[in-house]
Amino acid sequence: MNHWTTLSIEYANQRSYLDDLFQVYPTIPEGIRDIDNGLWKSVERAFEKRDNVALLENLLQLDLFPIKDSYVAYLKRDKEALKRSPATVDRLCGRLYEMGLDEIFSRSSEPKETNRQIGPLFKRWLRKKSLGIEPVKLEKFLKVKGKAVLDASDAEMMAFARERLNYRHDKGLDFIGRFNGKYVIGEAKFLTDFGGHQNAQFNDAIATMKTRGVRTITVAILDGVLYIKGNNKMYKAITGRRLRDDNIMSALVLREFLYQI
């Protein structure tokens, strides 16, 4: 099996993996969401008057609806559906009246889910010179000789990879570096659980790593539950025949990988 995958599995299972990983992905919830005062006053008026449609119309304008319900996303996208769906409106409002205004406000102002904040954290970690060098903007990256890490927008990274490295995949990149005269590209993911969206994230990173025809070393910089030994699909995939020779590794061993190229 690939040395760096093996090292990542050993790291995750024998060392202070989660404590160290917090340096890369410090997933601290943000403060409560701001709710516009004017909009909240409209919510209060509709609540006191028991005006069901007005109550939902106002609450649907918030970033976070206070109830998790399968029909809310539809109502957000088609406001006219409120008028056509009296039973659904009454059902949702019944739950809201049971909750009371304080609970509605509390739930509507909850911090963003941790998963939705993870995206930029890997690049922030790179900017702390965690790889021993400070990432540089595109102009300097093109001029500098020797090892370098690119600090650029998603669009700039895609354009660079397409024009100079023959990258033809449709997914964005989180890492472009040059070490010992060789380019390295890849996606970085923190996989917090099994199933659903997390499986899709895993598959995206693998597909990027497996891109054909690219003139560079490709890596999948993955962390999280995939290194837990067992019968889970991710672990079986990275240790199976199809992926066992590929560069799948934790961000925590990335520096060692890059400097040995």
Summary of the structure (lengths in Angstrom):
residues: 261
radius of gyration: 23.4
end to end distance: 17.8
largest distance: 70.0
contacts: 756
relative contact order: 0.15
helix: 51%
strand: 11%
